């Protein structure tokens, strides 16, 4: 499927492994953009019906975006750009990077939305979703697996957040939720903490308290 020469086959090839009720249409009257639009429509319908397992509702956004190129296909910016993914697949893996890796584990918790929040929908060639406006990202940092490289400014922000919002939206303690966010790949939401997790949790507290190994504070 990833080596398909017809961009429509990147979608039609999924029909054998995913419950996507599409009828293949290779006519010129049906554009590639329409096929990809219909694929996402079908995906959202099946996801709402619980037919898509544990895959995130908007997983396709990980593989979308104008930065992938393929302008000749005139795809909406929100559909998965499978042709570009196929073309750049080897280069991506050679660079030890995967599309969407920075946000794969960053989906919003549904507890932050009211129960009557509208579900995602597609009208014409536009995707409508409910979300949170978090403003621009002004900086980023690599904090390390053991939290050893968290900056002082980030530490102060976490302290302030926990003091102002001690309980998360689902009733959990904010301190626990922040820890699981930082360590989401190994100790994410709903995962039990083993001995390694407890050690990391203690290191997390040590970082927040500003303790150096010798017991001094910063």
trRosetta pair geometry for C-beta under 8 A, 3 or more apart (Angstrom, degrees):
i j d omega theta_ij theta_ji phi_ij phi_ji
1 4 5.8 -16 -167 -30 41 112
1 9 6.9 -155 -143 141 68 89
1 10 6.3 105 170 -127 89 49
1 13 3.5 162 -118 134 111 154
1 14 7.1 97 -152 -55 154 62
2 10 7.5 59 -107 -120 38 92
2 82 7.7 -126 -117 -179 64 95
2 85 7.5 -87 -138 108 99 93
2 86 4.5 172 -175 -115 74 101
2 89 6.4 36 177 -43 133 161
3 86 6.7 175 -80 -166 31 127
4 7 7.3 136 111 -97 113 20
4 9 3.7 -161 -155 88 145 119
4 10 5.3 -155 52 -59 138 68
4 13 6.4 -144 -54 -29 139 140
4 83 8.0 -88 80 -100 96 78
4 86 7.2 -113 40 -96 74 171
5 9 7.6 36 49 33 47 136
6 9 4.6 86 75 -8 94 107
6 26 7.3 -17 -176 -128 151 109
7 10 5.8 -33 -167 9 50 115
7 32 4.8 21 93 -135 128 136
7 73 6.0 -169 -164 -115 176 131
7 82 7.4 139 -159 77 77 97
7 83 4.6 -36 -117 -61 100 132
8 11 6.0 -60 -171 40 49 105
8 12 5.9 34 142 -11 81 114
8 24 7.4 107 146 -151 122 85
8 25 7.8 -121 -160 73 147 58
8 26 6.3 -177 69 -104 158 71
8 32 6.0 -125 -66 -115 79 78
8 35 5.0 -45 -125 155 91 176
9 12 5.2 -57 -127 51 43 105
9 13 5.3 54 166 -33 73 104
10 13 6.3 -42 -139 27 18 115
10 14 7.8 23 149 -24 47 102
10 82 3.5 158 163 111 141 140
10 83 5.9 -127 -28 -57 154 66
10 86 6.9 -125 -104 -28 125 133
11 14 6.0 -56 -167 21 37 112
11 15 7.9 51 142 -37 62 90
11 20 7.9 -132 175 140 84 159
11 22 7.2 -26 144 75 111 167
11 35 5.5 172 46 149 156 106
11 36 6.2 -148 -66 -92 140 60
11 39 4.6 -109 -146 -77 125 145
11 82 7.0 177 -54 20 66 152
12 15 5.7 -26 -168 -6 49 119
12 22 7.1 -120 -104 97 70 125
12 24 4.8 51 -123 -102 136 105
12 35 7.9 -47 -43 -171 90 129
13 16 7.1 -44 -179 18 47 104
14 17 6.1 -80 -162 52 54 91
14 18 4.9 -8 161 27 97 119
14 20 5.9 48 107 10 103 146
14 39 7.6 78 55 -148 138 123
15 18 6.9 -72 -113 61 23 77
15 20 5.2 -102 -106 66 69 104
15 22 6.2 -115 -92 52 121 96
15 24 7.8 -99 -10 -55 156 95
18 43 7.8 -7 157 -105 139 88
18 46 7.9 125 166 100 95 166
18 52 7.6 20 -152 -118 103 84
19 46 5.3 159 90 -138 105 143
19 51 4.9 -71 58 156 146 131
19 52 7.6 -125 42 -77 103 65
20 39 6.5 1 -158 -141 138 74
20 42 4.9 85 -152 122 78 138
20 43 6.8 -15 -106 -69 102 70
20 46 7.1 -90 -91 -19 53 151
21 42 5.8 -165 48 -142 70 124
21 46 8.0 154 1 -63 92 114
22 35 7.8 81 -170 -155 144 78
22 38 6.1 113 -116 127 116 117
22 39 6.5 -23 -59 -91 151 67
22 42 5.8 -96 -53 -37 95 163
25 30 4.4 37 120 40 126 160
25 35 7.0 -159 60 -92 95 104
26 30 7.9 -27 -44 60 1 112
27 30 5.4 79 68 15 86 93
30 34 5.3 -116 -168 78 75 134
30 35 6.3 87 148 -55 107 90
31 34 4.8 102 58 3 79 100
31 35 7.2 -137 100 -3 47 85
31 74 7.2 -41 172 75 138 118
32 35 5.6 -54 -152 34 36 114
32 36 6.4 30 154 -14 68 106
32 73 5.0 -73 89 -159 142 98
32 74 7.5 124 64 56 100 80
32 75 6.9 -62 115 -77 103 88
33 36 6.0 -59 -149 40 31 106
33 37 6.2 35 151 -22 65 108
33 73 6.7 146 -60 151 81 80
33 74 5.3 -59 -51 102 133 86
33 75 5.3 -175 -105 -109 83 46
33 76 6.3 108 -158 -18 104 77
33 79 7.5 166 -147 16 63 156
33 125 6.9 7 154 -130 119 126
34 37 5.4 -52 -144 37 32 116
34 38 6.2 32 156 -19 66 105
35 38 5.9 -55 -147 37 27 109
35 39 6.4 35 150 -25 62 104
36 39 5.4 -45 -147 29 35 118
36 40 6.7 32 155 -15 64 101
36 75 5.8 -1 58 -135 158 106
36 76 7.4 -164 99 31 117 92
36 79 4.1 78 147 176 121 151
36 80 7.1 -150 -157 53 112 66
37 40 6.1 -59 -155 36 31 105
37 41 6.4 34 148 -21 65 107
37 76 6.5 81 -83 4 97 131
37 79 6.4 -81 -72 -79 51 135
37 122 6.6 157 -172 175 91 147
37 125 6.0 -79 -101 -122 144 70
38 41 5.3 -50 -146 35 36 118
38 42 6.3 36 155 -19 67 104
39 42 5.9 -56 -151 37 29 109
39 43 6.3 31 151 -22 64 107
39 79 7.4 89 63 -151 109 112
39 80 8.0 -80 104 36 133 104
40 43 5.3 -50 -144 35 34 116
40 44 6.3 35 157 -20 66 103
40 60 5.9 -126 -109 62 102 170
40 78 7.5 76 -128 117 169 96
40 79 5.7 -120 -35 -115 134 84
40 80 7.7 157 -75 1 103 86
40 122 6.5 116 102 -63 108 149
40 127 7.2 -54 137 -94 147 121
41 44 6.1 -57 -151 35 27 108
41 45 6.6 26 152 -17 62 107
41 122 5.2 -99 -88 44 90 141
42 45 5.7 -55 -150 36 33 112
42 46 6.3 26 156 -14 67 108
43 46 6.0 -61 -148 41 29 106
43 47 6.1 31 154 -24 66 108
43 52 7.1 64 -165 -90 76 143
43 60 6.8 101 93 -34 166 133
44 47 5.6 -50 -141 34 30 114
44 48 6.5 33 158 -19 63 103
44 57 7.1 54 -122 -171 73 91
44 119 7.8 138 178 151 110 110
44 120 5.5 -115 -139 91 133 112
44 121 7.6 161 142 -101 155 33
44 122 7.1 158 23 -14 152 107
45 48 6.0 -57 -154 34 28 109
45 49 6.6 18 151 -11 62 111
46 49 5.6 -63 -150 43 35 109
46 51 4.2 -78 -175 65 91 121
46 52 5.5 105 119 -48 100 99
47 50 7.8 51 179 -66 32 21
47 51 7.2 -93 -75 52 25 74
47 52 4.5 -23 -98 13 70 141
47 55 7.6 -98 -110 86 107 94
47 57 5.1 125 158 -122 151 73
48 119 6.2 46 -100 -169 125 157
52 55 5.0 -84 153 54 103 108
55 59 5.2 -46 174 -34 98 149
56 59 4.5 132 65 -63 88 83
56 107 5.3 -162 -135 -67 138 155
57 120 6.6 154 154 5 125 137
58 61 4.8 8 158 -2 100 119
58 107 7.4 154 51 -118 100 113
58 120 7.0 150 -74 -71 101 160
58 129 6.8 28 -84 -114 140 152
59 62 5.9 -37 -180 9 56 115
60 63 6.2 -70 -165 47 50 95
60 64 6.2 55 141 -36 77 114
60 78 7.6 69 110 156 107 71
60 79 6.7 -41 157 -157 128 41
60 80 4.2 -100 -159 -46 90 104
61 64 5.2 -59 -139 29 42 120
61 78 6.3 -31 -104 -156 85 77
61 80 8.0 -89 -53 -76 17 75
61 100 7.8 123 105 -113 61 125
62 80 7.8 8 64 -110 66 98
62 99 6.2 116 150 127 84 91
62 100 2.9 34 -167 -115 97 158
62 103 6.7 -161 -107 79 86 99
62 104 6.3 49 -117 -93 139 73
63 68 7.7 48 177 -72 59 157
63 80 4.0 33 87 -144 113 91
63 81 6.0 -150 149 39 81 65
63 82 7.0 43 147 -72 137 56
63 85 5.5 -13 -157 -67 116 138
63 99 5.4 71 -105 124 69 142
63 100 6.3 -57 -55 -31 57 130
64 68 7.5 -116 -174 3 22 135
64 77 6.3 95 160 154 108 51
64 78 5.2 31 169 -160 161 25
64 79 5.8 143 -112 73 117 25
64 80 5.6 -84 -63 -91 83 36
64 81 5.9 123 -119 -14 44 88
65 68 5.7 108 79 -9 79 97
65 77 6.2 30 -119 -174 31 86
65 81 7.2 -90 47 -3 56 129
66 69 7.9 76 173 -60 52 21
66 71 7.8 40 -153 -88 89 88
66 77 5.4 -37 -43 -120 88 103
68 81 4.3 151 96 79 152 155
68 84 3.8 110 160 118 109 157
68 85 7.1 -25 -151 -54 137 65
68 88 7.4 -137 -151 15 84 143
68 99 7.8 24 -93 -122 118 133
69 81 7.9 135 62 169 56 151
69 84 5.4 151 62 -120 86 128
70 73 4.9 -2 157 12 101 117
70 75 6.7 22 110 9 114 122
70 81 5.8 163 42 -162 141 119
70 83 5.5 120 -114 86 149 116
70 84 4.6 -115 -20 -59 125 107
70 87 7.9 158 -65 16 108 142
71 74 7.4 42 173 -69 52 48
73 81 8.0 146 63 -136 146 91
73 83 6.7 148 -52 38 153 146
75 79 5.2 -113 -180 59 110 119
75 81 6.1 156 78 -99 161 87
76 79 5.1 91 63 -9 91 102
76 125 5.3 -172 -75 172 126 95
76 126 7.5 -172 -140 -92 139 34
76 127 7.2 130 144 -15 142 102
78 127 4.5 -101 95 17 163 143
80 85 7.4 -18 169 -18 92 138
81 84 4.2 2 139 31 117 116
81 85 6.1 140 97 -24 72 88
82 85 5.3 -55 -142 36 35 116
82 86 6.3 37 159 -22 67 102
83 86 5.8 -55 -152 33 30 111
83 87 6.4 27 153 -18 65 107
84 87 5.6 -54 -145 37 35 112
84 88 6.1 5 165 5 70 112
85 88 6.6 -72 -140 52 23 90
85 89 6.1 54 155 -69 62 89
85 99 6.2 -72 -116 -7 101 155
86 89 5.6 -24 -148 -22 28 119
88 91 5.0 -63 -163 50 70 112
88 92 5.4 77 136 -34 89 101
89 92 5.8 -58 -149 32 26 112
89 93 6.5 12 161 -8 63 107
90 93 6.1 -60 -147 42 31 102
90 94 6.1 36 154 -24 66 107
91 94 5.6 -52 -145 34 31 115
91 95 6.6 20 158 -9 62 108
92 95 6.2 -71 -159 42 28 102
92 97 5.7 -101 -170 83 74 78
92 98 6.2 81 155 -111 120 39
92 99 6.5 -38 -142 -37 153 80
93 96 7.3 41 -172 -78 41 29
93 97 7.9 -140 -92 52 25 46
93 98 7.4 32 -86 -83 68 77
97 101 6.3 -133 -165 17 69 141
98 101 4.6 104 65 -54 86 113
100 103 5.9 -77 -166 56 72 86
100 104 5.5 96 135 -67 94 84
101 104 5.7 -23 -136 -14 34 119
102 106 7.7 -5 133 -10 59 138
103 106 4.4 -75 -154 39 66 127
105 184 4.8 151 154 119 140 136
105 185 6.6 -118 -45 -75 166 70
105 188 6.9 -117 -163 -103 126 142
108 112 6.0 -88 175 45 108 130
108 113 7.6 81 128 -31 128 107
108 131 6.9 163 -11 -137 152 73
108 132 6.4 143 -110 6 146 114
109 112 5.5 97 76 -11 84 99
109 169 6.9 159 101 57 127 126
109 170 7.0 -95 161 -31 138 121
109 189 7.5 152 -99 -90 115 164
110 113 5.8 -59 -164 36 57 107
111 168 7.7 66 101 143 144 95
111 169 4.2 152 129 109 110 117
111 170 4.3 -84 -109 -64 168 91
112 132 6.8 -29 131 -56 137 135
112 169 5.3 -170 -83 -18 60 170
113 117 4.2 -23 165 -29 119 159
113 130 6.2 87 -130 126 139 132
114 117 5.3 136 65 -45 72 88
117 130 4.9 164 178 132 113 174
118 121 7.2 -51 157 -9 112 115
118 128 7.9 -20 115 127 128 113
118 130 5.8 145 63 -49 75 122
119 130 7.8 -73 -113 3 14 114
120 127 6.9 -7 -171 -174 106 91
120 128 6.7 163 -155 87 57 58
120 129 4.6 -7 -108 -102 97 80
120 130 7.5 -122 -71 9 64 74
121 127 7.9 164 89 -155 38 51
121 128 5.1 -10 63 59 81 106
122 125 8.0 -10 -176 -136 100 16
122 126 6.9 163 -155 82 61 44
122 127 5.5 -26 -101 -101 82 62
122 128 7.2 180 -86 17 30 78
123 126 5.5 -18 67 62 78 96
123 128 6.6 25 7 -11 102 121
137 140 6.6 24 163 -56 122 97
141 149 7.1 -155 156 129 109 99
141 150 7.4 113 105 -130 135 44
141 151 5.6 -147 -90 -17 174 113
141 154 6.6 -116 40 -37 140 145
142 149 6.2 2 102 99 70 142
143 147 5.8 -8 156 -128 110 48
143 148 7.8 140 169 49 64 42
143 149 5.2 -177 -151 76 35 82
143 150 4.5 27 -138 -76 110 73
143 154 7.4 -111 -91 101 121 162
143 182 6.6 -65 90 -152 150 110
144 147 6.4 -125 79 -25 91 9
144 148 4.8 -43 82 45 151 83
144 149 4.2 107 -10 13 116 106
144 150 7.8 -108 36 -34 93 66
145 183 7.8 75 -162 -117 63 86
145 200 8.0 -75 153 -119 75 124
146 200 6.6 -127 -128 -121 60 85
146 203 5.6 -58 -177 147 85 160
147 150 5.4 -13 -173 -19 75 119
147 182 6.4 42 -90 154 104 144
147 200 7.3 121 -5 -167 113 83
147 203 5.6 151 48 126 118 104
147 204 5.3 133 -26 -96 169 64
147 207 4.8 -105 139 -29 121 157
148 203 7.7 -46 -64 176 76 125
148 207 7.5 -136 -98 -89 32 121
150 154 5.1 -116 -175 84 90 126
150 155 5.5 109 128 -60 115 91
150 207 5.5 71 45 -180 132 138
151 154 4.7 94 58 8 83 101
151 155 6.9 -144 96 -6 44 88
152 155 5.6 -55 -148 37 32 114
152 156 6.4 33 154 -19 66 105
152 218 7.1 -108 -110 131 112 124
153 156 5.8 -53 -149 35 31 111
153 157 6.5 34 151 -21 63 104
154 157 5.5 -53 -150 34 34 114
154 158 6.4 35 153 -19 67 103
155 158 5.8 -53 -150 34 31 110
155 159 6.5 33 152 -19 64 105
155 207 6.2 -133 -111 152 118 88
155 208 6.1 -179 -157 -116 93 47
155 210 6.9 116 151 -76 147 82
156 159 5.6 -52 -149 35 33 114
156 160 6.4 31 154 -18 65 106
157 160 5.8 -58 -151 38 31 110
157 161 6.2 33 152 -22 66 107
158 161 5.6 -53 -145 35 32 113
158 162 6.3 28 158 -17 66 107
158 178 5.8 121 -149 -175 109 152
158 208 6.2 -98 103 -114 124 103
159 162 6.1 -60 -149 38 27 107
159 163 6.3 21 157 -15 64 111
159 208 6.1 146 -76 -166 89 93
160 163 5.9 -59 -146 39 30 108
160 164 6.1 17 160 -10 67 113
161 164 6.1 -66 -144 43 25 102
161 165 6.0 -33 176 38 66 103
161 174 6.8 -149 131 161 90 138
161 178 7.1 128 95 -83 129 138
162 165 7.1 -76 -124 66 20 66
162 166 6.5 55 174 -105 62 55
162 174 4.9 179 -122 99 69 119
162 175 5.3 56 -134 -74 132 77
162 178 6.6 -74 -72 -7 106 148
162 208 7.9 20 11 -155 153 142
163 166 7.1 6 -142 -68 20 86
165 168 7.4 70 145 -89 107 44
165 174 5.4 118 109 -80 83 154
166 173 6.9 -39 166 -147 72 74
166 174 5.7 -143 -167 13 22 116
167 171 6.4 -21 -178 -145 111 32
167 172 7.3 149 -160 79 67 30
167 173 6.5 -55 -109 -109 57 42
167 174 6.4 -107 -73 -31 6 90
168 171 7.0 -29 72 44 77 19
168 172 4.6 -8 43 66 122 82
168 173 7.0 35 -4 97 95 10
168 174 5.1 144 -55 -87 80 64
168 176 7.9 -94 -11 66 130 89
168 177 4.5 92 -69 -26 148 155
172 176 5.5 -98 166 73 110 124
172 177 5.5 119 102 -53 122 104
173 176 4.7 86 71 5 91 104
173 177 7.1 -170 92 -7 47 87
174 177 5.5 -57 -146 40 39 111
174 178 6.1 40 157 -21 71 104
175 178 6.0 -54 -148 35 27 109
175 179 6.5 29 153 -18 61 107
176 179 5.7 -57 -152 36 32 113
176 180 6.3 25 155 -15 67 108
177 180 5.8 -56 -145 40 32 108
177 181 6.4 39 152 -26 64 103
177 189 7.8 20 -131 -94 76 96
178 181 5.5 -50 -150 30 33 116
178 182 6.6 29 154 -15 64 104
179 182 6.0 -59 -153 38 31 107
179 183 6.2 -12 162 19 68 111
179 187 7.5 -40 136 108 92 126
179 200 7.8 134 -173 123 107 95
179 201 5.8 39 -168 -120 151 80
179 204 4.9 78 -118 153 103 170
180 183 6.3 -71 -132 62 30 84
180 184 6.1 70 156 -90 64 68
180 187 5.9 -116 -122 120 71 83
180 188 5.6 95 179 -147 96 33
180 189 5.6 103 148 -67 142 55
180 191 7.8 154 -140 43 112 96
181 184 5.7 -5 -150 -52 27 110
182 204 6.9 148 67 -117 144 122
183 186 5.8 -59 171 58 92 89
183 187 4.3 10 119 49 117 106
183 188 7.4 -149 107 -64 63 53
183 197 7.4 142 134 -133 150 82
183 200 5.8 100 -99 142 155 145
183 204 7.6 -89 -24 -67 124 133
184 187 7.3 -86 -104 71 18 53
184 188 3.9 51 -159 -96 65 99
184 189 7.4 -1 -132 -10 92 74
185 188 6.9 81 -36 -43 11 108
186 191 7.7 -160 144 117 38 159
186 196 7.7 -63 152 112 136 123
186 197 7.2 -162 126 -88 100 92
187 191 5.5 -151 -148 87 39 123
187 193 6.0 41 -141 -103 121 78
187 197 4.5 133 -100 -125 135 114
187 200 6.8 -178 1 74 152 141
187 201 7.9 -130 152 -58 165 94
188 191 5.3 76 58 3 61 123
191 197 8.0 -167 117 -99 104 152
192 197 7.8 172 128 34 52 161
193 197 3.5 -143 -153 107 79 136
193 198 5.6 106 150 -56 118 72
193 201 6.6 6 -148 -30 146 136
194 197 5.1 102 45 8 55 104
194 198 7.3 -109 107 -5 32 90
195 198 5.8 -53 -150 33 33 111
195 199 6.6 35 152 -19 65 103
196 199 5.7 -54 -152 34 33 112
196 200 6.5 32 151 -16 65 105
197 200 5.7 -55 -149 38 33 110
197 201 6.2 38 151 -24 66 105
198 201 5.4 -50 -145 33 33 115
198 202 6.5 35 154 -18 64 101
199 202 5.8 -53 -152 35 32 110
199 203 6.5 32 149 -17 63 106
200 203 5.4 -54 -149 38 35 113
200 204 6.3 44 149 -26 66 101
201 204 5.4 -47 -150 30 33 117
201 205 6.7 34 151 -16 63 100
202 205 5.7 -50 -151 35 35 111
202 206 6.4 41 148 -23 64 104
203 206 5.3 -49 -147 34 36 117
203 207 6.5 39 152 -21 65 100
204 207 5.8 -52 -153 32 31 111
204 208 6.5 27 152 -15 64 106
205 208 5.7 -56 -146 39 34 109
205 209 6.1 26 157 -13 68 110
206 209 6.0 -60 -144 42 27 105
206 211 4.6 -83 -161 59 79 114
207 210 7.6 33 174 -71 31 32
207 211 7.8 -80 -62 42 19 76
209 217 7.0 -84 145 -121 80 103
210 217 4.7 61 106 -165 106 80
210 218 4.2 -137 -173 52 104 75
211 215 6.6 -27 -160 -137 102 30
211 216 7.3 142 -150 76 55 35
211 217 6.0 -37 -91 -98 53 66
211 218 8.0 -141 -54 6 11 85
212 215 7.0 -36 72 33 75 21
212 216 4.8 1 36 59 116 85
212 217 7.5 -153 1 -82 83 18
212 218 6.7 95 -43 -37 96 103
